[in-house]
Amino acid sequence: MSHDDGLDPALLRGLTQRRMSRREALRVGAAGAGALGLGALLAACGVSGTRQQAAKNKGKDWAKWWSQQHKTGQLDFANWPYYIDTKHGKHPSLELFEKQTGIKVNYEPVIQNNAPFYAKIAPSLKAGQPTGYDIIVMTNGWELTQLIDNGWLIPLDHSRLPNFFKYASPSVKSPNYDPGNRYTVTWQSGLTGIAYDPTKTKRKITSVNDLWDPAFKGKVGMMSDNTELGSVGLLKIGVDPAKSTPADWKKAAAELTKQRDQGIVRQYYDQSYIKALEDGDTWITQAWSGDVFQAQNSGYPHLRFVVPEEGVMSWHDNCMIPMHAAHPVDAIEWMNFYYQPKIEAMIEDWVWYICPVPKAREIIANKLGDKTVANSPLVFPTAEMESKFHDYYTFKGFHDYNEWNNTFDPIIQS
């Protein structure tokens, strides 16, 4: 391989030891989200003045605005910990970007959880001030919806994103929470499905209903994240979570309550669910795809991840440019750079989540020589798997969000 293509396997080879996952970082930060409290969340939500500003921003001539912007040579980038390729404390993909573009990157892995980070930046955005970041990475959910609805994100100039439209997987184009990718492009994705130990279950797991099977009484792990718990409850009753109603939520909660009261659930887990499965405390559990892939390559090759017959929840972490960013051209140049297959390959071979660029698979297999990652359906899902992907419900306002919490939180808390 030539030096010019920027892919030296000796330098960029993904680490093989188990690493803290992005979702583990999320769960570690969950205590901060709980401490945030209702009052702080409400203060960060849109109010009349904010909504008026949002309407003004959405009516702005953004094509003209972008034509007046210029590259500055600096990029301030906020991301989650352990979520980019790393070698000896440096990030080869960012170094290559700096070399090729002349843009100096200030990369800060400061996002531990969506809610506290949103509460941190919301006061600045509400006051019409910069956050200090040109790119932030946030999961589709309540906080991202609020950023969009409040007019706190800069609409992307699609003419500057040819690599996204050429190489991005259909699964990350025009998501339900951001139709047309007006404000976001996906960083990485993951699935919330089912993991199990076939040496314990003694049979193949194929359905969400298996989480309710009395044969596994006391050996079922469910998630303490109410978005994940409520969504699997909706799949159980045959409802697409993205199209669900509050009436559906109550029906799903009733099924989840029966499951709990019958003693089928051992515990509602945070990130510790994967250790419980490895240790045999649970035999079958709700699970994140990236964690299971790591477990399979860290001493537990017998564990299995299932996309159940009813479907699987698909989540996305997204790059976006907050309003008043100082270096928007530099930010969108990184987004376009990132969607090159060779750059995705560098990052994907390290982070092990679902890659948004299918063509990176061949580079990982042949140039980086990592057949394990390249051949994993947990990194590069099959078309059959993708046909079963479900989106999460997109909250339409705080009342909506609060009603979901009030429906599913009591199951976990009791």
N, C-alpha and C positions, 0 to 999 in steps of 0.2 A: 504494500500500500504506500502511496506517495505521501510525503510530508504535507503537501498542499491541501489534501482533503480534510486535514484537521482531526483525523481519527487514528491516533496511535493506540493500539490495544494495550500496550504495556502501561500507558498512562491512564487510559480511560476505563479499564476493565472494572465492571461493577463488583463491589465487595460481596463476599459470599457468607460472611458471618451474619447472624441475626442482628437486625438494627431496630431501633425504636421507630415505629411507623408513624406516618402522618396522623392516622386515626388515634394512635396511642397518645400523641401529643395533644390531640383534641380532648381526650378523656382526662389527661393530667390537668388540663386547663379548665375542666368543667367546674371545679370548685369556685373559680373566679366568676363563672357565669351565674352560679347560684347566688353568690354574694352581691351580684349586680343589683338584684331586686327589681320589683315592679316599677317603683318610682323612677329609677334611672332609665329603664327601658322606655317608659312613657315620655320622659323628658327628651329622649333621643328620637322619638317618633315625630312624624310630620304634624305641624299645626297650620293654621290658616295662612300665616305669613310665608311659611315654608312651601305650602302648596301653591301659593301665588307665584313664588319664585320658580317653582318647578314648571308651571305652565309657561312662564316666560322663557325658561331655558329650552323647553321642548319646541317652542315656536321660533327659536333662533335659526338663522341661516348658518348651519354648521359647516356646509361646504365652503362658504366664504371664509368662515373663521379658520378652518384648517388651512386654507390657501395662504393665510397670513402668518402661520406658525413656522418656526425654523428650528433646525437641530441646534442644540446648545453644547453637546459633548458631555452631558451628565445625565445619569439616570438613578433615581432613588427608588428602590425596589423593596417592598415589604412582603414577606412570604412566611410560611410555616417552617418550624424546625425540621431538619432531616428530609427536605423536600426538593433537593436539587443534587446533581452529581457532585461528589466531593472527593478530593484526593489531597492528603497531607494538609488539610485545613483550607484548601482552595477549591474553586469551582471551575473545572476546565471549560465548560460551555460558556460561562461568563467571560473567562479569559480570552476565548476565541472571538466572542462578540466584541470585546474591547479592541482586540488586535485588528479585526476586519472593519470596524466602523469608526474607531477613534473615540467612542463614547465610554467614559469612565463610569463604572457601576458601583454604587454604594448599596450593597445587598444586606438586608437586615432580616433575620429570621425571627421576627417579633410577634407573629400572630399565633397565639396559643389556643384561641377559641373564638368563634365568630362573634358572640354576644359582647364580651368585654372589649374586643377590638372595635366593634361598631360603636359602642358607647364612648370609646376614647376619641374617635375621629368625628363623631356626629356634631359635637359643639362647634368645632372649627368650620365644618361644612355649613352648618346652620347660620353661622355668623358671616359666611361668604369669604372665609379664609382658607388658605392651603393647609393640607394635612401634614405636609412634609414628605409625602410619597407621590411618585408618578405612576407606579403600578402597585395595586394591592391584590391579594388572592383570597377570595371568599367563596364559601360553599353556597349552592343554591338553597335558599331558605328564607326565613322571615327577614333577616338583616339585609340580604341582597335585594329583596323586594322593596324594602324601605329605601335603600339607596337609589333605586330606580324611580320609585314613586315620588320621592322628594326632589328629584332632579339634581341629584348629587353626583352623577357620573357623566363624563363627557362622551357623547355619541362617537363611535369609532368611524374613521374615514376608511371605508372598505377598499378604496382604490390603493391604499397603502398596505393592504393585507393579501396580496396575491397568493402567498404560500398557504394561508389558511384555506382559501377557497379552492386551491388546487389539491391540497394534501389531506385536509381534515376528514376524519371519519364522518359518515352521515349521522352517526349517533351523537355527535356534538354540534351539529349544525341546526340552527333555529330551534333551540330548546324551548319548552313551554314557558319557562320563567323569563326568557329573553328572546321573543320571536325575531327572526332575522339577524340574530347576533348584533343587535343595535349597540349594545353596551359591553358585551363580554365575549371572550373566547376561552375555551376550556384549557386549564392547565393539566390536570390529571383527573381521572374518574375512578370509581370503584363500585362494587356491588355489595348489597346486603342480602345474603341468601341464607343457606343452611349449611353448617358443617357437622360432620359426625364421624364417629369411630366405628368402622364396620366390625372390628373385633368384639365390640360391646353390643351393638344393635343386632348383630347376627343376621341382618338383612339389609338390602339396598334401600336407601331413603330417596323418595321421589317427589313428595308432596308436602305442602305447608301443613296439611292435616296430620303429618307424622309428629309435629310438635305438640299435638293434642292427644297422642296415642297413650292410653293408660298403661301399655306395656313398658313405657319408659318413665313411669311415675317416679318423681323425685330425681330424675336424671336429665331433665330438660333445662337448658339455659335460655333465658329470654333477656332482651336488652333493657337497660334502665333509661335509655334515650327514648323519650316518649314519641318522637317522630318515627323511629324505627319500630317501636312496639305497636303504635297505632296503625302503621302501614301494613305490617304483617297480619294484623287483625282484619283489616279490610280485604286483603287477599284471601284470607280464610273464608269470608262470606261472599267471595266472588265479585268484589267491587274494585274497580280501578281507582287507586288512591288519588290520582290526579283529577278525577272527575267526581270524587265523593262529596257527600253533603253531611251536615251535622246529624241528620237522622241516621245516615250510614255509620257515622262515628259511634253513635250510641249502640248500634247493633254489634259493631266490632268490639266495643268495650265489654259488652255482655258476654261475648265468646271468650275474651281474654280473662274476664272475671271467673267464669266457669273453670277455665284451665287452671287458674290460681287456686281456687277454692277446692278443687279435686286433688290438690297436692301434686300435680304433674310438674309444676315448675319448681326446680331446686332453688333458684335465685334469679333476681333481675340484676344482670351484671353490667359493670362498666368494661373497660378494656381487659379486665381480669378474666373475662369469659374464655379466652383462648388458653390460658393456663389451666383453667378448670377442665377443659376438654382434654388437654394434654395429660393431665394428672388422673383422668378417669372419674373426676367428680361429676362431670356430665358426660352423656353419651351422644347427645344431639343438641345443637344450639343455634340460635341466630348468630350470624358471623359476617365479618367483612372479608372480602376476597383477598385483599393484600395481606392480611394477617395469616390466613390459611396458607397462602403461597409461601410466606416466610417460614411457617411451622413445618411445611412439607420439606423444606430445604434446610431445616435446622434440627433434625433428629426425629421428626414425626412424619415420615413419608406415607404412612398408612392412612392419615387423616384425609377426608374427602370434603370437597366443597360442591354443593348442589345448587343448580338453578331449578327450582321446583316447577312442577307442571303449571301451577297457577301464575308463575312469573317471578321476577326478581326486581328488587328496587335498585335503581341506578342513580348515583349521585355524582355531581361534578363540582370540582373546585375551579374557580374562574379567575382569569386575569381581567382587570378593569382599570380605567384611569379615573381617579377621583376629580371632581370639579376643582378648578383653580390649581391643578398640577402645574409645576414650574417648567417641566420638560416633556410635554405631551408627544412631540415628534420623536424624541429619543425613546419614549415608552412604546409607541406603536411600532417603531423600528425593531425593538426587541421582540414584540409579539410576532412580527413577520419572520424574523430570524429563527425564532423558536420552532415555528412550524415547518422548517426544513427537515426531511427525514433523517439526515445525518446528525442533526442537533438533537432531535427527539430520541434517537438511538443512544446518544451519550447519556442523556438524562434518565431515560427509561431503564437502562441497564443498571441503574443505581437505585431508583426509587421503587420499582416493582409494582406500580399500580397500573390501571388500564391506560394504554397509550392512545392518545387522540390521533395519531398518524400511523395508519396501517403499514405504510411502506418502510417504516423504521424496523419492522420485523426482519426483513431480509438482511439489513445492515448488521443488526445485532447477531444474527445467526452466522453470517459469513465473514464479516469484517472484524466484529468483536469476538466471534467464536463462542458465544454464549447460547447454546442450544436450549438450555433449561428455560431461560427467560423467553427466548423466541418462540418456543413450542408450547408455552403455557397458555391455556385459554383464559386464565385469570389475568393475563397481561394483554393478550390479543384474542378477544372472544371470537367464537365462531359465529357465522351468520344465524345459526339456529338459536344460539344463546341470545344474540341481539334482538331476535324477534320476540323474546320474552321480557325485554327490559320494560320497566314501569317507571314513570316519573312520579315524584312526590307531589303532594298537594301544594299549590301555591296560595298562600294566605292573602286574602283580599283586604285586610285591615286588621287593626288590633283586636277588635271584637272577635273576629274569626280566629285569630291566633290564640286568644285567651280561652275561647270555647274549646278548642282542641286540647289545650293544657288541662282545663278543668274536667275534660272527659277522660283522659288517659292517665294523668298524674295519680289519681287515687288508687289505681291498680298497683302501681309501683310502690307508692308510699305505705300502703297497708300490708 
